[in-house]
């Protein structure tokens, strides 16, 4: 961005708003509470609570609705223009909302509404209060422990760094544009996830049902071989793969791996990993799945994993990975896991997991399509993360 043209001045937040107020306890008890309805109609307004907003996201499907005839008697807490919302009670203190003004709502308790005198300042003031500077002021003024609170007087007394009107407008527009891009990639990522979840395709062959134990080699480190933490090495020639090394893309991040000695690696050939193997966590956080794409060094497993390898010659590794990442396998785990606090997935159980698969050719087609969706999801998530980091940096460095 271009450097700022003018020096910034310090103003009080309340001086920049025509209204900084909330619903009073008296009004709620005397009139509002008994008027609330649980179903909407053309004659009611959504009764907006703290759980109904986060940032620019507003949920209009509220628990309660208030008749318009009652709402008109409280014009200051009617939401019908762009304005800023503050959570002022409870764990959500510090949550700032930007009400877009495209709908008419009514403000519940535990929320402060601030209506800037100049509508062009709304975006700027919203982003300022979301910045590190704004959040620090909120935290400083927050009182109480389990039931944290911040007062209307505190909000009015916040110090706001203010550039010229033109620069405020440009800054608000720029940061709101970043928000729109972030929302766009969130939606695209969600759409791709839903496309994958509800994936349907027309197949040319009949799918066969098979048990995992009949199709694959399934092995784990046996109990007497259990490793101790003292045997985990920071450097070495033999990787030790743990559950924390599995990333969100179902791959192994070998940069995080510990190592073991050659003697420990050679102790059990059954769990020496090969390229194309699939590993599944069997206790603790069970059901985490990863595929071994490449190995730069020999690798073995802890006692918390299964290694799966096709024995039939009829399974595509990538297809099996998608099956084990599916809701079908998640349901199987939930229905069969043992233990109350420490859950587990025994080998005698996982071998009975049944799944459908088509011909090898169609498996490869299905897995290629699903992998493409995974790649698109990852792409949107990476773009989303970059945009979020850009915005955070802007908020931290602009509003010092």
N, C-alpha and C positions, 0 to 999 in steps of 0.2 A: 504493500500500500504506500501511497505518497505520504511524505511527512506532513504533520499538521501545520496549518498556516498561522494559527493564532494561539496565544497563550490560553491556558485553561483556568477557569475560576472555580471556587468552591462554593456550593450552594446547599441548603438544606432540602432534603427530599420533599418535605411537606410544602415548601415554598413553590415547588414546581407542579403541585397538584391542586385541583379544585376540590377534590374530596379524598380524604384518607380516613376510612371509618370501618366499622364492623356492625354486625347485628348485636343488639343489646340483650342482656339476660331478661330484662323486664319485658321487652317486646316479644321475645320467644315464649315466655311463660304466659303472658296475658293474651296473646293473639295468635302467634305463628304456630305454636305446637299443636293446638287443637284444630288448626286449619289444614294440616298436612294430609295428603292423600297418597296412596300407594300405586295408583294407576294414572297414566297421563290422559289428557283429553285436549281438545282445541281451546278449552277455557282454563288451562293450567300452564304453569311454567316449571321447568326442571329445577329442583332444589339442590344446588351445587354444593357438595361437601368436599373436604380435603382429599378424599380418596378419588375424586373425580377429575383431578388435574395433576399433571406433572409437566412442567415446562410449557411447551406449546401444544401438548396433547390434552384435549378436553373430552371427557366421556359424558355425553348428554343422557345416557341411560341411567338415570339416578334412582336411588331407592325411594325417594319421595318427590311429590309435586305439590305446588301451592296454587290455589285459585288466583287468577289474574285480578279478581276483584279485591283480594286481600293484598296482593303484591303492590298494587298501585298506591297503597297507603304508606309504603316505605320506599320512596323513590331513590334514596341514596344507596340502597343495597340491591337495587335492580341492576342487572348486568345487561346492557343493551348497546354499549360502545366498547371500542378497544380499551382495555384497562389491564392493570397489573394486580395479581392476586398473591397474597402471602399466607402461608400456613402459620398460625400464631400460637397453637397449643399442641402439645404432645410430641411424639417421635418425629413427626413430619415438619417440625419447625425448621425453616430455612428453604422449604420447597417454594419456588417462585413459579407462578403461572402467568401466561400471556393469554388473556381472553380476547378472541378475535373480533367479537362484536357482530358476528354474522347470525347469531341467534339471541333470543331473549331468555335470560335465566334469572334465578333469584339466589341470593347469597345465604348460605347457612352460617351457623356459628363457627368459631375457631378459624375464621378466615377474615383477613383484612382486604378491602378493595381500595385501590388507589387509582384515581382517574386523573391523568396529567392534564394540566390546563391547556397545553398545546398538544393536540393529537399526534403531531409529528415527532414528539419526544417519547412516545410510548415505547417504541422498539428500543431506543437508546437506553431509557431508564430500566427497562426489563433486563437487557444484557448487562448493564452496570451492576444490578443487584445479583445477577448470576455469577459475576466475576469474583475473583479471590478477595478483592477489596470489599465488595458488598457482603459476601458471605462471612468474612471476618467480623464485620460490624454486627451482623445478625448474631453470630456466636457470642460476641462480647456482651450483647444486651440480653441474651437469653437467661432466664432465671428458673430456678427450680431444678429438681432432679428427675424423678420418674415422670413427672407431669411438667415438662418444660413449657415455658410461656415467654412471649415477647409482647410488649404493649404497643398500642397505637401511638402513644407519645414517643416511644423509642423509634418507631418507623419514621415518624415525621421529622425526627431529629438526625436521621442518617445524613452523613456528609457525602455529597455527590460531586465528582470532578466533571466540570462542564466546559466543553469547547464551544465554538460558535454554533449558531443555529444550523448553518449549512453543513458543518462538519458532523454535528449530531445526527442530522438526517442521513448523511452518507455512511456514517459508522453503523447506524441502526439498520440501514438497508443492506450493507455488506454482511453483517453478522446474521441477519435474518435470511439472507441468501444461502449462507452456509448451513443454517438450520434446515432450509428447504432441501438442500442437497443431501444432508444427513438423513432426513425423512425419506427421501426418494430411494436411497440405497437400503434403508431398513425395510421398506416395502418390497423392493425387488428381491432382497434376500429372503424375506418371508414368503413371497410368491413362489420362488424357486423351491423352498423347503416344502411348501404345500403341494407343489407339482410332483415332487419326489414322493411325498407321503402318500398321495392319492394316485400314484402312477398306474396307468392302465395301458395295455398294448394288445393287439390282436396277434395271436400265435398261430403258427402253421402246424405245430405238432402237439401231441398229448403230453401233458406234464405228468411226471411220475413222482410218487411220494416215497421218500427214503428216510431212514434213520441215520443221524449223523455218525453214529458208531459203526454202521455198516459201510459207510462211504469213506471215512477218513481215519487216519492215524491220530490218536489222541493220547498225549503223554504229559506228565507233570513231574516235577521233582518230588521224590518220595520223602517221607517224613524224616528218616534218619540222616538224610543228606542236608537237612536244613542249615542254611548259612547264618552266621552271626554277623552283626554289624561290624565287628572287628575285622572281618574278612573282606569288607568292601574296600576296594582300592581306588584312589583318586586317579591314578594313571596305570596303564598296563596294556597288554596285547589281547586281552580277552574280555569282551563286553559282558556286563551283567545287566539284563533288561528288567526293569521294574515297572509297576503300573503307572508311576508318575512320569515315565518316559513316553507314554502314549499321548500324542497331541490330538487336537480337535479334528484333524483330517485323517485320523485312523492310521497314522504313520508313527514310526519310532524316531524320536529326536535323540540321536546318538550323542549329541553334544552334552546331554544331561546325564548320560549313563555312567555308572560306576564300572569298575573292572574287578576281575577275580584272577587268582593265580592259575598257572597252567594246570597244576594238579587238580584244582577244583573244577576247571573246565572239562578235563578229561575224565572226571569221576563218573559222569553219566552221559553216554552218547545219545540217549533217548531225547534229551532236551537241548542238544546242540542244534542251533537254528540254521535253516537254509533259506535262500532267497525264494520267495513265494509262500513261505509258511505264514499261517495266521495264528495270532496269540489272543487268548481270552483270559481276563482276570476271573479267578474262581472264588475269591473271598474278599472281605472288606468291601470296596466299591466294585461289586461283581458286574460282569457283563461289558467291561471296556474291551474294545476290539481293535486290533491293528494288523496290518499286513507288512511283512518284511519285503521291501522292494529291492534294496541292495544292501550288501554287507561289505564293509571295507576291512573288517577284522572278524575273527570268529566270535560267536556270541552264545550265551546260555541264559537260562531263566532263573528267577527266584522260585520259591515254593508256592507262590500265589498265582501261578499262571498255568494254563494249558497251552500246548502247542498242537495245532491241527495241520494235517498234511493230507492231500488227496491220495487215496490208495486205489480208487476205482478206475482212474483214467477217464472218468465221465464228468468231472467237476472242473469248472473254471474257477481259479482262485479268487478272481475279482467278483464273480457272481456269488461265491460263498461269503465273501466279505460283506456284500450288500445284504444277504440273507441274515447274517449275524448282527447287522446294524439295524435291522428292521424291527417294527413293533411286534412282529410275530415272536422273535427271540426274546424281546423284553417281557412279553406276557408269559412266556415259558419260564423265565427266570423268576418272576414274581410268584408264579403258581407253585414252583418246586423248590425254591431256596430254603435252606434249613437254618435254624438258630434264631434267637430272638434279638440279641444285641449284635453279635458278630455273625453276619449272614454268610452262607457258604453254598457253593455249587459243586457237589461231589462228582467224581468221574462217572460213577454208576448212574448218575442222573443225566448228565449232559449227553451221554451216548444215546439216550432215548429221544432227543429232540428230533422231531420229524418235520420235513420241509419238502416242498414241491420244486422240481426242476425240469426244464425242457431239455432239448438236445444241446450238445456242447456248442454248436454253432449259434443257437438262439440265446444260450447263456451269455456268450460273448457279446452278442448284440445288446442284450438287456443291460449287462454290466457296463458296456461302453456308454450307453445312453445315461445311466444313472451316475456314472463317473463324470460325464459332461455337466450334469446338473450340479454335482458336488463342486466341480471347478468354478461354475458360475456363482454358486453360493459363496465360495471362498473369495472370489474376486470382489463381490459386493461387500463382503465383510471387511476385506482389507482396505477398500476405498472408504468404507464407513469409518474404520479406525483412524485412517489418515485425516479425514475431515474433522473427526472429533478432536484429534490432537491439534489440528490447525486452530480450531475454535478455542480450545482451552488455552493455547499459547496466546492467542489474541486477547482473550479476556484477562489473562494474568499480566500481560505486558502493556496493554493499552490503559487500563484503569488502575494505575499505581497509587 
